[in-house]
């Protein structure tokens, strides 16, 4: 009987791995270094070696394994191929074919943000909902969309890339994607710092943010004690992101919007600000969507990857 599954979350510096039972129970978690040298040619082999070692250590036969789910940072097509994953050094890569060859196990691959969203739906903040959006606020803005319990991939593997929706037509700086005015230039951890620097330069008000190294955490800490400049910054941030979520909701009509990533550590004050501007801008029928914090933290990716391959076998 097949009762085990592996969930793999490949990041630019480390790879998180998990061995699960099919009901979501974690048996073992471990991490390995992401070797991006030589165009990332070692990555999938290293993942396979870790999986095969785990099978031996836990005395699990391959016939008992449902398969391997894997999330990677880049657009992943439905057939499990990526055209490019810059952070890994990859050009075209057949993830499914290569990892299956190394392990002899079934494989399902997806974009890391999409996979994290699936994990939160399964075992985290999105439990009980079949239609959801998950937004990850870190160095960039990642997004995964779930409709009827399934990840929306898109024709080019890029569905849900709201971090690169153009929201500021006046922006002169170029985003990492090559465009200008992308959402993540204002609503990521680095984006809110950018907003803070702009506000501090244009304001003469006293602030806890002056003469200090600025971070998203410091900005929200100042906001919590009613620092006037921090309030302006956070409201600018909330207005941009809340509006973007309102627009997305007209397409997806989610039951819940889950907020994760480093910025989400600001907690309930972040949710309150987003909800204020989301409700202001959302289509009335979509205002019923809950906005909640993610619950799985850095494990969302491995949970979602495990669920990815479980769903593939249904």
C-alpha positions as CSV (number, residue, x, y, z in Angstrom):
1,X,0.0,0.0,0.0
2,X,1.4,3.4,-0.9
3,X,1.4,5.6,2.2
4,X,4.5,7.8,2.1
5,X,5.3,10.9,0.1
6,X,8.3,13.3,-0.2
7,X,7.9,17.1,-0.3
8,X,10.8,19.1,-1.6
9,X,11.1,22.9,-1.6
10,X,14.1,24.2,-3.6
11,X,15.4,27.6,-2.6
12,X,18.4,29.6,-3.9
13,X,20.5,28.8,-0.8
14,X,19.0,25.7,0.7
15,X,16.6,22.9,-0.1
16,X,14.0,21.9,2.4
17,X,13.0,18.2,2.4
18,X,10.2,16.3,4.1
19,X,9.1,12.7,4.4
20,X,5.3,12.5,5.1
21,X,2.5,10.1,5.5
22,X,-0.3,10.7,3.1
23,X,-2.4,12.2,5.8
24,X,0.1,15.0,6.3
25,X,1.9,13.6,9.3
26,X,5.6,14.6,9.2
27,X,8.0,11.7,9.6
28,X,11.3,13.6,9.0
29,X,12.5,17.0,7.8
30,X,16.0,17.9,6.7
31,X,17.8,20.6,4.6
32,X,20.7,20.4,2.2
33,X,22.7,23.2,0.5
34,X,21.6,24.3,-2.9
35,X,24.6,23.8,-5.2
36,X,24.1,26.4,-7.9
37,X,27.6,26.0,-9.4
38,X,27.9,24.4,-12.8
39,X,24.5,25.7,-13.8
40,X,22.8,24.0,-10.9
41,X,23.5,20.6,-12.4
42,X,23.9,18.9,-9.0
43,X,20.6,20.1,-7.5
44,X,18.3,17.3,-8.5
45,X,20.9,14.6,-8.0
46,X,21.5,15.9,-4.4
47,X,17.7,15.8,-3.8
48,X,17.5,12.3,-5.1
49,X,20.5,11.2,-2.9
50,X,18.7,12.5,0.1
51,X,15.5,10.7,-0.8
52,X,17.1,7.4,-1.4
53,X,19.0,7.7,1.9
54,X,15.8,8.4,3.7
55,X,14.2,5.3,2.2
56,X,17.0,3.2,3.5
57,X,17.0,4.8,7.0
58,X,13.3,4.3,7.5
59,X,13.2,0.9,5.8
60,X,10.6,2.1,3.2
61,X,10.2,0.3,-0.1
62,X,9.7,2.3,-3.2
63,X,6.4,0.5,-3.7
64,X,5.2,2.2,-0.6
65,X,5.9,5.7,-1.8
66,X,3.2,7.7,-3.7
67,X,6.0,9.9,-5.2
68,X,7.9,13.1,-4.9
69,X,6.5,16.6,-5.1
70,X,8.9,19.5,-5.7
71,X,8.6,23.2,-5.8
72,X,11.2,25.5,-7.5
73,X,11.6,29.3,-7.8
74,X,10.5,29.9,-11.4
75,X,7.6,29.3,-13.8
76,X,6.9,25.6,-14.1
77,X,4.8,24.4,-16.9
78,X,2.2,21.6,-16.5
79,X,4.6,19.0,-17.9
80,X,7.1,19.8,-15.2
81,X,9.6,21.7,-17.3
82,X,11.1,25.1,-16.6
83,X,12.5,27.4,-19.3
84,X,14.7,29.2,-16.8
85,X,15.2,29.4,-13.0
86,X,17.8,32.2,-12.6
87,X,18.3,31.7,-8.8
88,X,19.3,28.0,-9.5
89,X,21.4,28.6,-12.5
90,X,19.0,26.6,-14.6
91,X,18.1,27.1,-18.2
92,X,15.6,24.6,-19.6
93,X,15.2,21.8,-17.1
94,X,13.0,18.7,-17.3
95,X,12.5,18.4,-13.5
96,X,10.1,15.4,-13.6
97,X,12.1,13.4,-16.1
98,X,15.4,14.0,-14.4
99,X,14.3,13.3,-10.8
100,X,12.3,10.3,-11.9
101,X,15.3,8.9,-13.6
102,X,17.4,9.4,-10.4
103,X,14.9,7.9,-8.0
104,X,12.5,5.6,-9.9
105,X,9.6,7.4,-8.2
106,X,6.7,9.4,-9.7
107,X,7.3,13.2,-9.6
108,X,5.2,16.3,-9.8
109,X,6.7,19.7,-10.0
110,X,5.4,23.2,-9.4
111,X,6.3,26.9,-8.8
112,X,7.4,27.4,-5.2
113,X,4.8,30.1,-4.5
114,X,2.0,28.0,-5.9
115,X,3.2,25.0,-4.0
116,X,3.4,27.0,-0.7
117,X,-0.2,28.1,-1.3
118,X,-1.3,24.4,-1.7
119,X,0.4,23.6,1.6
120,X,-1.4,26.4,3.4
121,X,-4.7,25.2,2.0
122,X,-4.0,21.7,3.1
123,X,-2.6,22.1,6.6
124,X,-2.3,25.9,7.2
125,X,-4.2,29.1,7.1
126,X,-6.3,28.1,4.1
127,X,-7.8,25.0,5.6
128,X,-11.5,24.6,4.8
129,X,-11.3,26.6,1.6
130,X,-11.1,25.4,-2.0
131,X,-10.6,28.8,-3.6
132,X,-7.8,30.9,-2.2
133,X,-4.9,33.3,-2.9
134,X,-1.7,33.1,-1.0
135,X,0.7,36.1,-1.2
136,X,4.2,35.8,0.1
137,X,5.9,39.1,1.1
138,X,9.6,38.6,1.3
139,X,12.4,40.0,-0.8
140,X,9.9,39.9,-3.6
141,X,6.1,39.3,-3.8
142,X,5.2,35.7,-4.6
143,X,1.6,34.5,-5.2
144,X,-0.1,31.2,-5.6
145,X,-3.7,30.8,-6.7
146,X,-5.9,27.8,-5.9
147,X,-9.3,27.2,-7.6
148,X,-11.5,24.3,-6.8
149,X,-8.6,22.9,-4.7
150,X,-6.1,22.9,-7.6
151,X,-3.2,25.1,-8.4
152,X,-3.8,27.5,-11.3
153,X,-0.6,27.1,-13.5
154,X,-1.4,29.1,-16.7
155,X,-0.2,28.5,-20.3
156,X,3.4,29.6,-19.4
157,X,3.6,28.5,-15.8
158,X,3.2,32.1,-14.7
159,X,-0.3,32.3,-13.3
160,X,-0.5,34.3,-10.1
161,X,2.7,36.4,-10.7
162,X,1.1,39.5,-9.2
163,X,4.4,40.7,-7.9
164,X,5.1,41.8,-11.4
165,X,1.8,43.5,-12.1
166,X,2.5,47.1,-13.0
167,X,0.9,49.3,-10.3
168,X,3.0,52.5,-10.5
169,X,3.2,54.0,-14.0
170,X,5.6,56.8,-12.7
171,X,8.2,54.4,-11.4
172,X,11.6,55.0,-13.0
173,X,13.7,52.2,-11.4
174,X,13.7,48.9,-13.1
175,X,12.4,45.8,-11.4
176,X,14.4,42.5,-11.5
177,X,12.0,41.3,-14.2
178,X,13.0,44.1,-16.5
179,X,9.7,46.1,-16.2
180,X,9.1,49.2,-14.1
181,X,6.5,49.9,-11.5
182,X,5.9,46.3,-10.4
183,X,4.0,45.5,-7.2
184,X,7.0,44.0,-5.5
185,X,8.9,47.3,-5.9
186,X,6.5,48.7,-3.3
187,X,4.9,45.8,-1.5
188,X,7.8,43.5,-0.7
189,X,10.2,43.8,2.3
190,X,12.6,45.7,0.1
191,X,9.6,47.7,-1.4
192,X,8.4,49.0,1.9
193,X,11.9,50.1,2.7
194,X,12.0,51.9,-0.6
195,X,8.7,53.7,0.3
196,X,10.2,54.6,3.7
197,X,13.3,56.2,2.2
198,X,11.1,58.2,-0.2
199,X,8.8,59.4,2.7
200,X,11.7,60.3,5.0
201,X,13.3,62.3,2.2
202,X,10.1,64.3,1.5
203,X,9.0,64.8,5.1
204,X,10.5,67.0,7.9
205,X,8.6,65.2,10.7
206,X,10.5,63.6,13.5
207,X,10.5,59.8,13.3
208,X,12.0,56.8,15.0
209,X,13.0,55.7,11.5
210,X,15.5,58.6,11.1
211,X,19.2,57.8,11.5
212,X,18.6,54.1,11.8
213,X,19.0,51.2,9.4
214,X,15.5,50.7,8.1
215,X,13.8,47.3,7.6
216,X,10.2,46.1,7.3
217,X,10.2,45.0,10.9
218,X,11.5,48.4,12.2
219,X,8.9,50.2,10.1
220,X,6.0,48.1,11.5
221,X,7.4,48.4,15.0
222,X,7.3,52.2,14.6
223,X,3.8,52.0,13.2
224,X,2.7,50.1,16.3
225,X,3.7,53.0,18.5
226,X,2.0,55.5,16.3
227,X,5.1,57.0,14.7
228,X,3.5,59.5,12.2
229,X,6.0,58.8,9.4
230,X,5.7,55.1,9.8
231,X,1.9,55.4,9.7
232,X,2.1,57.1,6.3
233,X,4.5,54.5,5.0
234,X,2.4,51.6,6.1
235,X,-0.8,53.1,4.7
236,X,0.9,53.7,1.4
237,X,2.1,50.0,1.4
238,X,-1.4,48.8,2.5
239,X,-3.1,50.9,-0.2
240,X,-1.0,49.4,-3.0
241,X,-1.2,45.8,-1.9
242,X,-4.8,46.0,-0.8
243,X,-5.8,47.3,-4.2
244,X,-3.8,44.6,-5.9
245,X,-5.6,41.9,-3.9
246,X,-8.9,43.5,-4.6
247,X,-8.2,43.3,-8.4
248,X,-7.1,39.7,-8.0
249,X,-10.3,38.9,-6.1
250,X,-12.4,39.9,-9.1
251,X,-10.7,37.1,-11.1
252,X,-10.5,34.4,-8.5
253,X,-13.3,35.2,-6.0
254,X,-11.3,33.6,-3.2
255,X,-12.8,32.4,0.1
256,X,-9.6,33.4,1.8
257,X,-6.4,35.3,1.2
258,X,-3.4,34.0,3.1
259,X,-0.5,36.3,3.8
260,X,2.9,34.8,4.4
261,X,6.6,35.6,4.1
262,X,8.9,37.7,6.4
263,X,6.7,40.8,6.3
264,X,3.8,38.8,7.7
265,X,5.6,38.6,11.0
266,X,4.2,42.1,11.6
267,X,1.1,40.1,12.6
268,X,-2.5,41.4,13.0
269,X,-1.6,45.1,12.3
270,X,-0.6,44.1,8.7
271,X,-3.9,42.2,8.3
272,X,-5.9,45.1,9.6
273,X,-4.2,47.6,7.1
274,X,-4.7,45.2,4.2
275,X,-8.3,44.6,5.1
276,X,-9.0,48.3,5.3
277,X,-7.9,49.0,1.7
278,X,-9.1,45.6,0.3
279,X,-12.6,46.4,1.5
280,X,-12.3,49.9,0.1
281,X,-11.5,48.7,-3.4
282,X,-13.0,45.2,-3.7
283,X,-16.0,44.4,-5.7
284,X,-18.8,44.1,-3.1
285,X,-19.4,40.3,-3.7
286,X,-15.7,39.7,-3.1
287,X,-15.4,41.6,0.2
288,X,-16.5,38.5,2.1
289,X,-13.0,37.0,1.6
290,X,-11.1,36.5,4.8
291,X,-7.5,37.8,5.0
292,X,-5.4,35.7,7.4
293,X,-1.8,35.0,8.3
294,X,-0.1,31.9,7.0
295,X,0.5,29.2,9.6
296,X,3.1,26.9,8.2
297,X,6.0,29.3,8.0
298,X,9.0,27.9,6.1
299,X,7.4,24.5,6.0
300,X,4.6,25.6,3.6
301,X,6.6,24.6,0.6
302,X,7.3,21.0,1.7
303,X,3.7,20.4,2.8
304,X,2.5,21.8,-0.5
305,X,4.9,19.8,-2.6
306,X,3.7,16.6,-0.8
307,X,0.1,17.5,-1.5
308,X,1.0,18.2,-5.1
309,X,2.0,14.6,-5.8
310,X,-0.8,13.2,-3.6
311,X,-3.4,15.1,-5.7
312,X,-1.7,14.0,-8.9
313,X,-2.4,10.3,-8.0
314,X,-6.1,10.9,-7.5
